[in-house]
Amino acid sequence: MATKRTRRHPVRQTTISDIAELAGVSKATVSRVMNGVPTVAEDIAERVRAAIDELGYTPSQTARSLSLGVSRTIGVLVPDLSNPMFHQVLHGVHRAAAADGYRVLVADTLEDEAGEAASAIDIRNRTDAVVLIAPRMTRPELLDLLPRVQPVAVVNRTTGRNAAVAQVDYATGIQTLAQHLVDLGHERIAFLSGPEASRSNHERLRGLIAFRETHPDIEIRELACGSGFEDGYRAWDAVRGSGATAVLAFNDIVALGLLGRLDEEGVRVPDDLSVTGFDDIPFSRYSAPPLTTMTVDLPGVGAAVWRELHDEIGGGLRRDPVVFTPALTVRASTGPRP
């Protein structure tokens, strides 16, 4: 015997019109009550709220955002999502923004310096504000962009008070690492430099220039490298040719790539060569050997830049840079000069 199927009709969602009809008021009055406008008489407002409760109405966040002209969404632009350092900053932004009721939309520029400005404008058109994490564009391009995407906050770039900023003191950090190696007796050190367009790389180089001035007997050679695992892996030939007994890698990822190659080549770390990184990403303590690095509170950087941006959204204009000073974390990848 065939079973008769009953067609199920979708339940119609309650609308503002339903609330207005039940409360005996206009849709405009319902809207004013829902948006907290104080001009509605209290007895009428009570009728509207009672109707909302009776009908179990839940407002559409999208519709509410459109009516108020805000989305409660921010955009975050990063140069390379494959880099765990950016993940941690992004995590800090996301958690802090979520606590204030904001969602986060993320865009990756894939290290495309030429397309950064267009991407920033596009994501700003979809959101209430934007965070630029370590933008690669030139300073004139950055200063030209900032007024076009306000409210905006920037990570690891200076803006001359044209935007809120959270940054890491890379110059001091790289000097601390260099001093650690010098204290271990190393006199010939290789620096595996990062992307040419990276401001944090320029800050590291600035720190090393200052370090050389106070340590004229120490040789620090800059070797062009990059910011990825493969860059560190391929850097071994240049490091070997430099005669260095210790390496300052641009970041932990480069250092980890180099450690992998050194293991293949039978180079003992730190007996034959000391290696340092920068950022203290989660992988660093689990490498073989565990990596000496500079620890940066990257989630804290993200949370700080959100606080600054949130203040800008609310009309504040403090714009005093929030600066994070990294701390030396010594592990087993560094030791006395061979």
For each residue, the residues with C-beta under 8 A, 3 or more apart:
1:
2:
3:
4:
5:
6:
7:
8:
9:
10:
11:
12:
13:
14: 18 19 55 56 57
15: 18 19
16: 19 20 27 30 31 34
17: 20 21 27
18: 14 15 21 22 55 57
19: 14 15 16 22 23 30 48 51 52 55 57
20: 16 17 23 24 25 26 27 29 30
21: 17 18 24
22: 18 19 51 54 55
23: 19 20 29 30 44 47 48 50 51
24: 20 21 47
25: 20 29 30 44 47 48
26: 20 29 30
27: 16 17 20 30 31
28: 31 32
29: 20 23 25 26 32 33 40 44 48
30: 16 19 20 23 25 26 27 33 34 48
31: 16 27 28 34 35 67
32: 28 29 35 37 39 40
33: 29 30 36 37 40 44 45 48 49
34: 16 30 31 48 52 59
35: 31 32 67 68
36: 33
37: 32 33 40
38:
39: 32
40: 29 32 33 37 44 45 48
41: 44 45
42: 45 46
43: 46 47
44: 23 25 29 33 40 41 47 48
45: 33 40 41 42 48 49
46: 42 43 49 50
47: 23 24 25 43 44 50 51
48: 19 23 25 29 30 33 34 40 44 45 51 52
49: 33 45 46 52 53
50: 23 46 47 53 54
51: 19 22 23 47 48 54 55 57
52: 19 34 48 49 55 57
53: 49 50 56
54: 22 50 51
55: 14 18 19 22 51 52
56: 14 53
57: 14 18 19 51 52
58:
59: 34 63 64
60: 63 64
61: 64 65 72
62: 65 66
63: 59 60 66 67
64: 59 60 61 67 68
65: 61 62 68 70 71 72
66: 62 63 69
67: 31 35 63 64
68: 35 64 65
69: 66
70: 65 128
71: 65 126 127 128
72: 61 65 101 102 103 128
73: 102 103 104 105 126 127 128
74: 93 97 102 103 104 105 127 128 129 130 131 306 309
75: 104 105 106 107 120 123 124 126 127 129 130 131
76: 90 93 104 105 106 107 130 131 133
77: 107 109 116 119 120 123 130 131 132 133 135
78: 81 83 86 90 106 107 108 109 133 134
79: 83 86 108 109 110 111 116 133 134 135 136
80: 83 86 108 109 110 111 227
81: 78 86 87 106 108
82: 228
83: 78 79 80 86 87 227 228 251 253
84: 87 88 252 253 281 282 283
85: 88 89 251 252 253 279 281 298
86: 78 79 80 81 83 89 90 133 134
87: 81 83 84 90 91
88: 84 85 91 92 281 298 299 302
89: 85 86 92 93 133 155 298 299 301 302 305
90: 76 78 86 87 93 94 104 106 133 302
91: 87 88 94 95 299 302
92: 88 89 95 96 298 299 300 301 302 303 304 305 306
93: 74 76 89 90 96 97 104 131 302 303 305 306
94: 90 91 97 98 104 302
95: 91 92 98 99 299 302 303
96: 92 93 99 100 302 303 306 307
97: 74 93 94 100 102 103 104 306 310
98: 94 95 101 102 103 104
99: 95 96
100: 96 97 306 310
101: 72 98
102: 72 73 74 97 98 128 310
103: 72 73 74 97 98
104: 73 74 75 76 90 93 94 97 98
105: 73 74 75 76 123 126 127
106: 75 76 78 81 90
107: 75 76 77 78 119 122 123
108: 78 79 80 81
109: 77 78 79 80 112 113 115 116 119 136
110: 79 80
111: 79 80 136 195
112: 109 115 116 119
113: 109 116 136 137 197
114:
115: 109 112 118 119
116: 77 79 109 112 113 119 120 135 136 137 141
117: 120 121 137 141 144 145
118: 115 121 122
119: 77 107 109 112 115 116 122 123
120: 75 77 116 117 123 124 130 132 135 145 149
121: 117 118 124 125 145 148 149
122: 107 118 119 125 126
123: 75 77 105 107 119 120 126 127 130
124: 75 120 121 127 129 130 148 149 152
125: 121 122
126: 71 73 75 105 122 123
127: 71 73 74 75 105 123 124 130
128: 70 71 72 73 74 102 151 313
129: 74 75 124 150 151 152 153 309 312 313
130: 74 75 76 77 120 123 124 127 149 151 152 153
131: 74 75 76 77 93 152 153 154 155 305 306 309
132: 77 120 135 142 152 153 154 155 157
133: 76 77 78 79 86 89 90 155 156
134: 78 79 86 155 156 157 198 199 200
135: 77 79 116 120 132 142 154 157
136: 79 109 111 113 116 195 197 198
137: 113 116 117 141 142 145 197
138: 141 142
139: 142 143
140: 143 144
141: 116 117 137 138 144 145
142: 132 135 137 138 139 145 146 154 157 159
143: 139 140 146 159 160 162
144: 117 140 141 147 148
145: 117 120 121 137 141 142 148 149
146: 142 143 149 150 152 154 159 162 163
147: 144 150 162
148: 121 124 144 145
149: 120 121 124 130 145 146 152
150: 129 146 147 163 312
151: 128 129 130 309 312 313
152: 124 129 130 131 132 146 149 163 164 309 312
153: 129 130 131 132 163 164 165 166 305 306 308 309 312
154: 131 132 135 142 146 157 159 163 164 165 166 305
155: 89 131 132 133 134 165 166 167 301 302 305
156: 133 134 166 167 168 199 200
157: 132 134 135 142 154 165 167 199
158: 165 167 199 321
159: 142 143 146 154 162 163 165 319
160: 143
161: 319
162: 143 146 147 159 319
163: 146 150 152 153 154 159 319
164: 152 153 154 305 308 309 311 312 318 319
165: 153 154 155 157 158 159 305 308 319 321 322
166: 153 154 155 156 301 302 304 305 308 321 322 323 324
167: 155 156 157 158 301 321 322 323 324
168: 156 173 200 296 301 323 324 325 326
169: 172 173 203 323 324 325 326
170: 173 174 200 203 204 207 278 326
171: 174 175 203 204 206 207 210
172: 169 175 176 207 325 326
173: 168 169 170 176 177 204 207 278 294 296 325 326
174: 170 171 177 178 191 203 204 207 208 211 248 278 294
175: 171 172 178 179 207 208 210 211
176: 172 173 179 180 294 326 328
177: 173 174 180 181 248 276 278 292 294 328
178: 174 175 181 182 189 208 211 215 218 220 248
179: 175 176 182 183 211
180: 176 177 183 184 276 292 328 330 334
181: 177 178 184 186 189 246 248 274 276 334
182: 178 179 185 186 187 215 218
183: 179 180
184: 180 181 246 274 334 335 336 337
185: 182 336 337
186: 181 182 189 218 245 246 274 337
187: 182 217 218 219 245 337
188: 218 219 221 242 243 244 245 246
189: 178 181 186 218 219 220 221 244 245 246 247 248
190: 220 221 223 238 239 242 244 246 247 248
191: 174 204 205 208 220 221 222 223 247 248 250
192: 223 225 231 232 235 239 247 248 249 250 254 258
193: 201 204 205 222 223 224 225 250
194: 198 200 201 204 225 226 227 250 251 254
195: 111 136 198 201 226 227
196: 201
197: 113 136 137
198: 134 136 194 195 201 202 227
199: 134 156 157 158 202 203
200: 134 156 168 170 194 203 204
201: 193 194 195 196 198 204 205 250
202: 198 199 205 206
203: 169 170 171 174 199 200 206 207
204: 170 171 173 174 191 193 194 200 201 207 208 250 278
205: 191 193 201 202 208 209 222
206: 171 202 203 209 210
207: 170 171 172 173 174 175 203 204 210 211
208: 174 175 178 191 204 205 211 212 220 222 248
209: 205 206 212 213
210: 171 175 206 207 213 214
211: 174 175 178 179 207 208 214 215 218 220
212: 208 209 215 216 218 220
213: 209 210 216
214: 210 211
215: 178 182 211 212 218
216: 212 213
217: 187
218: 178 182 186 187 188 189 211 212 215
219: 187 188 189
220: 178 189 190 191 208 211 212 248
221: 188 189 190 191 242 244
222: 191 193 205 208
223: 190 191 192 193 235 238 239 242
224: 193 238
225: 192 193 194 231 232 235 238 249 250 254
226: 194 195 230 231 232 250 254
227: 80 83 194 195 198 231 250 251 253 254
228: 82 83 231 232 253 254 257
229: 232 233 253 254 256 257 260
230: 226 233 234 257
231: 192 225 226 227 228 234 235 254 257
232: 192 225 226 228 229 235 249 253 254 255 256 257 258 259 260 261
233: 229 230 236 257 258 260 261
234: 230 231 237 257 261
235: 192 223 225 231 232 238 239 254 257 258 261
236: 233 239 240 258 261 262 265
237: 234 240 241
238: 190 223 224 225 235 241 242
239: 190 192 223 235 236 242 244 247 258 273
240: 236 237
241: 237 238
242: 188 190 221 223 238 239
243: 188
244: 188 189 190 221 239 247 273
245: 186 187 188 189 273 274 337 338
246: 181 184 186 188 189 190 273 274 275 276 334 337
247: 189 190 191 192 239 244 255 258 273 274 275 276
248: 174 177 178 181 189 190 191 192 208 220 276
249: 192 225 232 252 254 255 258 275 276 277 278
250: 191 192 193 194 201 204 225 226 227 254 278
251: 83 85 194 227 254 255 277 278 279 281
252: 84 85 249 255 256 277 278 279 280 281 283 284 291 293
253: 83 84 85 227 228 229 232 256 257 277 281
254: 192 194 225 226 227 228 229 231 232 235 249 250 251 257 258 277
255: 232 247 249 251 252 258 259 275 276 277 278 284 291 293 333
256: 229 232 252 253 259 260 277 283 284 287 291
257: 228 229 230 231 232 233 234 235 253 254 260 261
258: 192 232 233 235 236 239 247 249 254 255 261 262 275
259: 232 255 256 262 263 269 275 287 288 289 291 333
260: 229 232 233 256 257 263 264
261: 232 233 234 235 236 257 258 264 265
262: 236 258 259 265 267 269 273 275
263: 259 260 266 267 288
264: 260 261
265: 236 261 262
266: 263
267: 262 263 272 273
268: 271 272 273
269: 259 262 272 273 274 275 289 333
270: 273 274 275 289 332 333 334 335 336
271: 268 335 338
272: 267 268 269 338
273: 239 244 245 246 247 262 267 268 269 270 338
274: 181 184 186 245 246 247 269 270 292 333 334 335 337
275: 246 247 249 255 258 259 262 269 270 291 292 333 334
276: 177 180 181 246 247 248 249 255 291 292 293 294 333 334
277: 249 251 252 253 254 255 256 280 284 291 292 293 294
278: 170 173 174 177 204 249 250 251 252 255 293 294 296 326
279: 85 251 252 284 293 294 295 296 298
280: 252 277 284 285 293 294 295 296 329
281: 84 85 88 251 252 253 284
282: 84 285 286
283: 84 252 256 286 287
284: 252 255 256 277 279 280 281 287 290 291 293 331
285: 280 282 290 291 331
286: 282 283 290
287: 256 259 283 284 290 291 333
288: 259 263
289: 259 269 270 331 332 333
290: 284 285 286 287 331 332 333
291: 252 255 256 259 275 276 277 284 285 287 331 333
292: 177 180 274 275 276 277 328 329 330 331 332 333 334
293: 252 255 276 277 278 279 280 284 329 331
294: 173 174 176 177 276 277 278 279 280 326 327 328 329
295: 279 280 326 327 328 329
296: 168 173 278 279 280 301 324 326
297: 300 301 324
298: 85 88 89 92 279 301 302
299: 88 89 91 92 95 302 303
300: 92 297 303 304 324
301: 89 92 155 166 167 168 296 297 298 304 305 324
302: 88 89 90 91 92 93 94 95 96 155 166 298 299 305 306
303: 92 93 95 96 299 300 306 307
304: 92 166 300 301 307 308 322 324
305: 89 92 93 131 153 154 155 164 165 166 301 302 308 309 322
306: 74 92 93 96 97 100 131 153 302 303 309 310
307: 96 303 304 310 311
308: 153 164 165 166 304 305 311 312 318 319 322
309: 74 129 131 151 152 153 164 305 306 312 313
310: 97 100 102 306 307 313 314
311: 164 307 308 314 316 318
312: 129 150 151 152 153 164 308 309 315 316 317
313: 128 129 151 309 310
314: 310 311
315: 312
316: 311 312
317: 312
318: 164 308 311
319: 159 161 162 163 164 165 308
320:
321: 158 165 166 167
322: 165 166 167 304 305 308
323: 166 167 168 169
324: 166 167 168 169 296 297 300 301 304
325: 168 169 172 173
326: 168 169 170 172 173 176 278 294 295 296
327: 294 295
328: 176 177 180 292 294 295
329: 280 292 293 294 295
330: 180 292 334
331: 284 285 289 290 291 292 293 334
332: 270 289 290 292 335
333: 255 259 269 270 274 275 276 287 289 290 291 292
334: 180 181 184 246 270 274 275 276 292 330 331
335: 184 270 271 274 332
336: 184 185 270
337: 184 185 186 187 245 246 274
338: 245 271 272 273
